[in-house]
Amino acid sequence: MQLENVIEETAVELLRIAVSDLPQAVYDALSEWLRKETNTTAKSQLEAIIENVDIARDTRIPMCQDTGVIAFFMEVGENFPVRARLRDVLIKATERATTEIPIRPNAVDWFEGNTRTNVGYQGQIPWFYWDVVPGDTLTLTAMPKGGGSTNVANLGLLKPGEGMDGIKRFVIDSVARAGARGCPPYVVGVGIGGGEDMCMTLAKKALLRGVGNRNKKEEFAKIEQQLLTAINVLGIGTMGLGAGPTALDVNIEFMARHPASLPVGIVISCWAERYAKAKISKEGQVTYISHKKRENL
């Protein structure tokens, strides 16, 4: 099979996995909360979520009707043979996935209405995040992001003098304002620094780090845990019912900032944290990464 065909088939499968199964760490976190939960309301909701995921995984159909707006994250090796054609290959994969899985068509053109393919006008959707890296492999992540959780994202342009205390307040306030609208328990991605667009991209990338993987910088790792604890005493609870976890994790990514600016981005995932990741070698070998223990779909 030609390498472009391997990439296309892999992208279709990644979208199938992303919409029909949870990353192992997210599934484990929900299961652990269920194991220790004593509140009957929260317990019943967690049981329903896990049963829903199990059915979706076994039947290979979406675990939620909202299969999101599709984005691909790519780490392209400088010696990987396919580069310029990647965009076209992934657009074709998106069109195929829409009909073959199937997934709900969510790309709505301003004047023509729903495109019915999940591909937007002139191929602007799906969205692509590119990084060129050393090596000869392609690491590809499919991330279909639902509308409910997207609607509770938040951007804050804080004053530098507000510092870390201001950042913490902004994160907690953002989740409090989100309430139940994004279908908790959440994974909360926080991007700090850069500019207004950079911090939001950082926050989205933070969701891909996975539940339970703390920031490598010790100071931020401590802040992630502090924020997770604070968010879980807000009382929003699983599906907004006031009991059980409000958040499974908080992940922070950061970069340098302008001395006059303190941008903070908040991107929230609903309980159905949809992404799937694989690595493709130049010879066409595929290794699935995000769902290692559950990849026999």
C-alpha positions in Angstrom: 0.0 0.0 0.0 1.3 3.4 -0.9 2.3 5.7 2.0 -0.4 8.2 1.2 -3.0 5.5 1.4 -1.6 4.3 4.7 -1.9 7.9 6.1 -5.5 8.2 4.8 -6.6 4.8 6.3 -4.9 5.7 9.6 -6.6 9.1 9.8 -10.0 7.5 9.2 -9.3 4.9 11.9 -8.0 7.6 14.3 -11.3 9.5 13.8 -13.2 6.3 14.4 -11.3 5.6 17.6 -11.6 9.2 18.8 -15.4 9.3 18.5 -16.1 5.8 19.8 -13.6 5.2 22.6 -11.8 7.1 25.4 -8.1 7.3 25.8 -7.1 4.7 28.4 -6.1 7.2 31.0 -9.5 9.0 30.8 -11.4 5.7 31.0 -9.3 4.6 34.0 -9.9 8.0 35.8 -13.7 7.6 35.3 -13.5 4.0 36.5 -11.5 5.0 39.6 -14.0 7.8 40.5 -16.8 5.3 40.1 -15.0 2.8 42.4 -14.7 5.2 45.2 -17.9 7.2 44.8 -20.5 6.9 47.5 -23.1 9.4 46.3 -25.8 7.4 44.5 -26.6 10.2 42.0 -23.0 10.6 41.0 -22.5 6.9 40.9 -25.4 6.3 38.5 -24.1 9.0 36.2 -20.6 7.6 36.1 -22.0 4.1 35.5 -24.1 5.5 32.6 -21.0 7.2 31.1 -18.8 4.1 31.3 -21.6 1.8 30.0 -22.1 4.3 27.1 -18.3 4.2 26.3 -18.2 0.4 26.4 -21.2 0.1 24.1 -19.7 2.6 21.7 -16.3 0.9 21.7 -17.8 -2.6 21.1 -20.1 -1.4 18.3 -17.6 1.1 16.8 -20.2 3.9 16.7 -19.9 7.4 18.2 -20.3 7.6 22.0 -22.0 11.1 21.6 -24.1 12.5 18.8 -21.8 15.6 18.7 -18.7 14.4 17.0 -17.3 17.9 16.8 -15.2 20.0 14.5 -12.2 18.1 13.4 -8.6 19.2 13.8 -5.4 17.3 13.2 -2.1 17.8 15.1 0.9 16.7 13.1 4.6 16.2 14.0 6.2 15.8 10.6 9.7 14.4 10.5 11.9 16.4 8.2 12.7 13.3 6.2 9.2 11.9 6.1 8.4 11.3 2.4 4.9 12.9 2.4 4.6 16.5 3.4 3.0 18.9 0.9 0.2 16.4 0.2 -0.7 15.7 3.8 -3.4 18.3 3.8 -5.2 16.8 0.8 -4.8 13.3 2.2 -6.4 14.3 5.5 -9.2 16.2 3.9 -10.1 13.1 1.9 -9.9 11.0 5.1 -12.3 13.4 6.8 -14.8 13.1 4.0 -14.6 9.3 4.1 -14.9 9.1 7.9 -18.0 11.2 7.8 -19.9 8.6 5.7 -18.1 5.4 6.8 -18.1 5.7 10.6 -20.5 7.6 10.3 -19.9 10.9 12.1 -22.3 13.9 12.2 -21.5 16.5 9.6 -20.7 19.6 11.6 -19.0 22.0 9.1 -21.4 24.8 8.4 -20.6 27.3 5.6 -21.6 30.9 6.1 -23.7 31.0 2.9 -24.1 27.5 1.6 -25.1 25.8 4.9 -23.9 22.5 6.1 -21.3 21.0 3.7 -22.3 17.4 4.7 -18.7 16.3 4.6 -17.1 17.9 7.8 -14.9 19.8 5.3 -15.3 23.6 5.2 -15.1 26.1 2.4 -11.7 25.8 0.6 -10.6 23.1 3.0 -10.3 25.5 6.0 -11.9 22.8 8.1 -10.5 20.4 9.3 -7.9 22.6 11.0 -4.2 21.6 10.9 -1.6 22.2 13.6 1.9 21.6 12.1 5.3 21.0 13.7 8.4 20.0 11.7 10.6 17.8 13.8 13.8 15.7 13.3 13.4 12.2 12.0 11.5 10.3 9.3 8.1 9.6 11.0 4.7 11.3 11.1 2.9 11.5 14.5 -0.7 12.2 13.8 -3.4 13.1 16.3 -7.1 13.4 15.4 -9.1 15.7 17.7 -12.8 16.2 17.0 -13.9 18.8 19.5 -17.6 19.1 20.4 -19.6 22.3 20.4 -20.8 22.2 24.0 -17.3 22.2 25.5 -16.1 24.6 22.9 -18.7 27.1 23.9 -17.3 27.3 27.5 -13.8 28.1 26.4 -12.4 31.4 27.7 -9.7 33.8 26.9 -8.3 36.2 29.6 -5.9 39.1 28.9 -4.9 39.7 32.5 -2.7 42.4 33.8 0.8 41.2 34.5 0.6 42.4 38.1 -2.2 39.9 38.7 0.5 37.2 38.5 -0.1 33.5 39.4 -2.9 34.3 41.9 -4.8 36.1 39.1 -4.3 33.1 36.8 -5.6 30.7 39.4 -8.7 32.9 40.0 -9.3 33.1 36.2 -9.2 29.3 35.8 -11.5 28.6 38.7 -13.9 31.4 37.6 -13.9 30.1 34.0 -14.9 26.6 35.2 -17.5 28.0 37.6 -19.1 30.0 34.8 -19.0 27.0 32.5 -21.1 25.1 35.1 -22.7 22.0 33.6 -22.9 23.4 30.0 -19.9 21.5 28.8 -20.9 18.1 30.2 -18.6 17.5 33.1 -16.5 15.8 34.4 -14.0 18.0 32.5 -10.4 17.9 31.5 -9.3 21.5 31.7 -6.5 22.7 29.4 -4.8 26.0 30.4 -2.4 27.9 28.2 -0.3 30.7 29.7 1.8 33.3 27.9 2.5 34.2 24.3 -0.3 36.1 22.7 -4.1 35.9 22.5 -4.0 33.1 19.8 -0.9 31.4 21.2 -2.3 30.8 24.7 -5.5 29.3 23.3 -3.5 26.9 21.1 -1.4 25.9 24.1 -4.6 25.2 26.1 -5.9 23.0 23.4 -2.6 21.1 23.2 -2.6 20.7 26.9 -5.7 18.5 26.6 -3.6 16.0 24.5 -1.1 15.5 27.3 -3.4 13.0 28.9 -5.0 12.6 32.3 -2.6 12.1 35.2 0.5 13.4 33.4 1.8 16.3 35.4 3.7 19.2 33.9 7.5 18.5 33.8 8.1 21.8 35.6 7.6 21.1 39.3 6.1 24.6 40.0 3.4 24.1 37.4 2.8 20.5 38.4 1.9 21.8 41.9 -0.4 24.4 40.5 -2.2 21.9 38.3 -3.0 19.8 41.4 -4.1 22.9 43.4 -6.5 23.9 40.6 -7.9 20.4 40.3 -8.6 20.3 44.0 -10.2 23.7 43.9 -12.4 22.9 40.9 -13.7 19.8 42.5 -15.0 21.7 45.5 -17.1 24.0 43.3 -20.0 21.6 43.6 -20.8 21.4 39.9 -20.3 17.6 39.8 -20.8 15.0 37.1 -23.2 16.2 34.4 -23.9 19.2 36.7 -25.8 17.2 39.3 -23.8 18.5 42.3 -22.0 15.3 43.2 -19.0 13.4 41.9 -16.1 14.9 40.0 -16.3 18.3 38.2 -12.9 17.7 36.6 -10.7 14.7 36.0 -7.6 16.8 35.6 -6.1 20.2 34.9 -3.2 20.5 32.4 -1.1 23.6 32.0 1.2 24.5 29.1 3.2 27.8 29.1 5.5 30.0 27.1 7.2 33.4 27.5 5.0 36.5 27.4 5.3 40.2 26.5 6.1 42.3 29.6 2.8 44.2 29.2 0.6 41.2 28.7 -0.5 38.1 30.6 -2.7 36.0 28.3 -4.4 33.0 29.7 -6.4 30.5 27.6 -8.9 28.0 28.9 -10.0 25.1 26.6 -12.2 22.5 28.2 -13.0 19.0 27.2 -16.3 17.3 28.2 -16.2 13.8 29.7 -15.9 12.5 26.2 -12.3 13.6 25.6 -12.0 12.8 22.0 -8.6 12.3 20.5 -6.5 9.5 19.1 -2.9 9.4 18.2 -0.6 7.2 16.0 2.9 7.2 14.6 3.5 6.3 11.0 7.0 5.3 9.8 8.3 6.2 6.3 7.8 2.4 5.5 4.1 2.7 6.4 4.2 0.9 9.7 1.5 2.3 12.1 1.7 2.3 15.9 -1.3 3.5 17.9 -0.3 5.5 21.0 -3.2 7.0 22.9 -5.2 3.8 23.1 -2.5 1.1 23.5 -4.5 -1.0 25.9 -7.7 -0.7 24.1 -6.7 -0.5 20.4 -8.2 -3.8 19.4 -11.3 -2.0 18.1 
